[in-house]
Amino acid sequence: MDLTWAAGGALAGVPLGAALRGVVHRMSVPYGEPDRTTCGHCGRPVGSPPPWLTRWPRTGCRHCGGRLATPLAMELATAAVLAVLLGRFAGRPDVAAFAFLGVLGVVLAAIDLAVRRLPDRLTLPAYPVAVALLAAAAVAGHEPGSLLRALLGGAALTGAYLLLALLRPGQLGTGDIKLAGLVGIALAWLGWPVLLTGALLGFVLLAVAGLALLAARRITLGGDLPFGPFMLAGALAAAVL
């Protein structure tokens, strides 16, 4: 772990997380509904000028002061993710790819926690970006085999999640399946054992969180949790450790 790179990632993550708070606010709506453009408290537009720029570090509507998000949640999460990823991949050709996917993961996890949705507008365009960044890393690091393994890993994990969704309808959403491809690309780039570990860790973390919430009576026995954040947390842990 390179502490200099980690510190730089943490410093960059705070303003970046503040900017991304607006994206999370707009896209945290149920499937099929248009983006949120008004404050839930006063109903007035919050999109122009951007409240995350005009009122940072506050998280309130510029008209009524009503909260648009949990204070500092996006900033701290983005800073933490970038710190561990930049510290782990410091100076390597693939650092840009993992930083991009890490920041995207924070946004997707926040939206999934809020409305149990992983928007296609975020996951699908991320595929060519991630592949391009890893392709550049493969050229710079003379690792064409790693890129091929990453593509195969993304296809394999997508197929595995699709199979699980067909075997147990309702347990996984289409957003989870699409996200699995990105996770598979990133983890398989690091090796097949990392891919397997990250995939399993997502289910382990989901089970642990479910049992803890069940014991605390925060959910019922038939309740479910969004899987996206746990898939991403498992992938982050596997990539870093």
C-alpha positions as CSV (number, residue, x, y, z in Angstrom):
1,M,0.0,0.0,0.0
2,D,1.5,3.3,-1.2
3,L,0.5,5.9,1.4
4,T,1.3,8.8,-0.8
5,W,-1.0,7.6,-3.5
6,A,-3.6,6.7,-0.9
7,A,-3.5,10.2,0.5
8,G,-3.9,11.7,-2.9
9,G,-6.9,9.4,-3.6
10,A,-8.5,10.5,-0.4
11,L,-8.0,14.2,-1.1
12,A,-9.4,13.8,-4.7
13,G,-12.3,11.8,-3.5
14,V,-13.9,14.5,-1.3
15,P,-14.7,17.1,-4.0
16,L,-15.4,14.3,-6.5
17,G,-17.9,12.7,-4.1
18,A,-19.6,16.1,-3.6
19,A,-20.1,16.5,-7.3
20,L,-21.4,13.0,-7.7
21,R,-24.0,13.6,-5.0
22,G,-26.1,15.4,-7.6
23,V,-26.0,12.4,-9.9
24,V,-27.2,10.1,-7.2
25,H,-30.0,12.5,-6.3
26,R,-31.2,12.8,-9.8
27,M,-31.1,9.1,-10.6
28,S,-32.4,7.7,-7.3
29,V,-35.9,7.1,-8.7
30,P,-37.8,3.8,-9.3
31,Y,-37.4,2.1,-12.6
32,G,-39.3,3.7,-15.5
33,E,-39.6,7.1,-13.8
34,P,-37.9,10.3,-15.1
35,D,-34.9,11.7,-13.3
36,R,-35.6,13.7,-10.1
37,T,-35.2,17.4,-10.8
38,T,-37.0,18.9,-7.9
39,C,-36.5,19.1,-4.1
40,G,-38.6,16.5,-2.3
41,H,-39.4,19.1,0.5
42,C,-40.4,22.3,-1.4
43,G,-40.8,21.0,-5.0
44,R,-38.6,23.6,-6.5
45,P,-35.9,22.8,-9.1
46,V,-32.6,21.7,-7.8
47,G,-30.8,21.1,-11.0
48,S,-29.6,24.5,-12.1
49,P,-27.4,25.9,-10.8
50,P,-26.1,22.6,-9.3
51,P,-26.7,22.6,-5.6
52,W,-23.6,20.5,-4.9
53,L,-21.5,23.3,-6.3
54,T,-23.4,26.3,-5.0
55,R,-23.9,25.0,-1.4
56,W,-20.9,22.6,-0.9
57,P,-20.3,21.0,1.6
58,R,-23.9,21.4,2.6
59,T,-26.4,18.7,1.3
60,G,-29.5,20.8,1.3
61,C,-31.8,22.4,-1.3
62,R,-30.7,25.9,-2.1
63,H,-34.3,27.1,-1.7
64,C,-35.5,25.5,1.5
65,G,-32.4,23.9,2.9
66,G,-34.0,20.4,2.9
67,R,-31.5,17.6,2.7
68,L,-30.9,16.0,-0.6
69,A,-28.6,13.3,0.7
70,T,-26.9,12.1,3.9
71,P,-24.3,14.7,4.9
72,L,-20.8,13.8,3.7
73,A,-21.8,10.2,2.8
74,M,-20.7,10.4,-0.8
75,E,-17.6,12.4,0.0
76,L,-16.3,10.0,2.6
77,A,-17.2,6.9,0.6
78,T,-15.6,8.2,-2.6
79,A,-12.5,9.3,-0.7
80,A,-12.2,5.9,1.1
81,V,-12.6,3.9,-2.1
82,L,-10.1,6.0,-4.1
83,A,-7.6,5.9,-1.2
84,V,-7.5,2.1,-1.0
85,L,-7.5,1.6,-4.8
86,L,-4.8,4.2,-5.6
87,G,-2.8,3.0,-2.7
88,R,-3.1,-0.6,-4.0
89,F,-2.4,0.1,-7.7
90,A,0.0,3.1,-7.2
91,G,1.9,3.8,-10.4
92,R,0.6,0.8,-12.3
93,P,-0.8,1.1,-15.8
94,D,-4.2,-0.2,-14.6
95,V,-4.6,2.3,-11.8
96,A,-6.9,4.6,-14.0
97,A,-9.2,1.6,-14.8
98,F,-9.6,0.7,-11.2
99,A,-10.1,4.3,-10.0
100,F,-12.8,4.7,-12.7
101,L,-14.6,1.5,-11.7
102,G,-14.3,2.4,-8.0
103,V,-15.9,5.8,-8.3
104,L,-18.6,4.3,-10.5
105,G,-19.2,1.6,-7.9
106,V,-19.8,4.2,-5.2
107,V,-22.5,5.9,-7.3
108,L,-24.2,2.6,-8.2
109,A,-24.1,1.4,-4.6
110,A,-25.7,4.6,-3.4
111,I,-28.5,4.5,-6.0
112,D,-29.1,0.8,-5.3
113,L,-29.4,1.3,-1.6
114,A,-31.8,4.2,-2.1
115,V,-34.2,2.7,-4.7
116,R,-32.9,-0.9,-5.5
117,R,-31.9,0.0,-9.0
118,L,-28.7,-0.1,-11.0
119,P,-29.3,2.3,-14.0
120,D,-28.3,1.1,-17.4
121,R,-27.2,4.6,-18.2
122,L,-24.3,4.1,-15.8
123,T,-23.4,0.4,-16.2
124,L,-23.6,0.0,-19.9
125,P,-21.5,2.9,-21.0
126,A,-18.9,1.9,-18.4
127,Y,-18.1,-1.3,-20.4
128,P,-16.3,0.4,-23.3
129,V,-14.6,2.8,-20.9
130,A,-13.3,0.0,-18.7
131,V,-12.2,-2.1,-21.6
132,A,-10.4,0.8,-23.2
133,L,-8.6,1.7,-20.0
134,L,-7.5,-1.9,-19.4
135,A,-6.5,-2.2,-23.1
136,A,-4.2,0.8,-22.7
137,A,-2.8,-0.8,-19.5
138,A,-2.3,-4.1,-21.3
139,V,-0.3,-2.2,-24.0
140,A,1.7,-0.2,-21.5
141,G,2.4,-3.2,-19.3
142,H,2.9,-5.7,-22.2
143,E,0.0,-7.9,-20.7
144,P,-2.2,-8.9,-23.6
145,G,-3.1,-12.1,-21.7
146,S,-4.5,-10.1,-18.8
147,L,-6.9,-8.3,-21.2
148,L,-8.1,-11.5,-22.7
149,R,-8.6,-13.0,-19.3
150,A,-10.5,-9.9,-18.2
151,L,-12.9,-10.2,-21.2
152,L,-13.5,-13.9,-20.6
153,G,-14.0,-13.3,-16.9
154,G,-16.6,-10.6,-17.5
155,A,-18.5,-13.0,-19.8
156,A,-18.2,-15.8,-17.3
157,L,-19.5,-13.9,-14.4
158,T,-22.3,-12.4,-16.4
159,G,-23.3,-16.0,-17.5
160,A,-23.1,-17.2,-13.9
161,Y,-25.4,-14.5,-12.6
162,L,-27.8,-15.0,-15.5
163,L,-28.0,-18.7,-14.6
164,L,-28.7,-17.9,-11.0
165,A,-31.4,-15.4,-12.0
166,L,-33.1,-18.1,-14.1
167,L,-32.8,-20.8,-11.4
168,R,-34.1,-18.5,-8.6
169,P,-36.4,-15.8,-10.2
170,G,-36.7,-12.6,-8.2
171,Q,-33.4,-13.0,-6.3
172,L,-31.2,-11.1,-8.8
173,G,-32.3,-8.2,-11.0
174,T,-31.2,-7.5,-14.5
175,G,-29.1,-4.6,-13.2
176,D,-27.1,-7.1,-11.0
177,I,-26.4,-9.2,-14.1
178,K,-25.2,-6.3,-16.1
179,L,-23.0,-5.1,-13.2
180,A,-21.6,-8.6,-12.8
181,G,-19.9,-8.2,-16.2
182,L,-18.0,-5.1,-15.1
183,V,-17.0,-6.8,-11.8
184,G,-15.9,-9.8,-13.7
185,I,-13.7,-7.8,-16.1
186,A,-12.0,-6.0,-13.3
187,L,-11.4,-9.0,-11.1
188,A,-10.3,-11.4,-13.9
189,W,-7.7,-8.8,-15.0
190,L,-6.1,-9.6,-11.6
191,G,-6.4,-13.4,-12.0
192,W,-9.0,-16.2,-11.9
193,P,-8.6,-16.7,-8.1
194,V,-9.3,-13.0,-7.5
195,L,-12.5,-13.3,-9.6
196,L,-13.7,-16.4,-7.7
197,T,-12.9,-14.8,-4.3
198,G,-14.6,-11.5,-5.2
199,A,-17.7,-13.2,-6.5
200,L,-18.0,-15.4,-3.4
201,L,-17.4,-12.5,-1.0
202,G,-20.4,-10.6,-2.4
203,F,-22.7,-13.4,-1.3
204,V,-20.9,-13.8,2.0
205,L,-21.3,-10.1,2.8
206,L,-24.9,-10.2,1.8
207,A,-25.6,-13.2,4.1
208,V,-23.8,-11.6,7.1
209,A,-25.6,-8.3,6.6
210,G,-28.9,-10.1,6.3
211,L,-28.4,-12.1,9.5
212,A,-27.3,-9.0,11.4
213,L,-30.4,-7.0,10.3
214,L,-32.6,-9.9,11.0
215,A,-31.2,-10.2,14.5
216,A,-31.7,-6.5,15.0
217,R,-35.2,-6.8,13.7
218,R,-34.6,-4.3,10.9
219,I,-35.9,-6.7,8.3
220,T,-38.2,-9.7,8.4
221,L,-37.4,-13.2,7.4
222,G,-38.9,-12.7,4.0
223,G,-37.2,-9.4,3.4
224,D,-34.5,-8.8,0.9
225,L,-31.6,-6.5,0.4
226,P,-30.2,-4.9,-2.7
227,F,-27.3,-7.0,-3.9
228,G,-25.3,-4.5,-5.9
229,P,-23.5,-2.9,-2.9
230,F,-22.5,-6.2,-1.6
231,M,-21.2,-7.4,-5.0
232,L,-19.2,-4.2,-5.2
233,A,-17.9,-4.5,-1.7
234,G,-16.8,-8.1,-2.3
235,A,-15.0,-7.1,-5.5
236,L,-13.3,-4.2,-3.8
237,A,-12.1,-6.4,-1.0
238,A,-10.8,-9.0,-3.4
239,A,-9.0,-6.5,-5.6
240,V,-7.3,-4.7,-2.7
241,L,-6.4,-7.7,-0.5
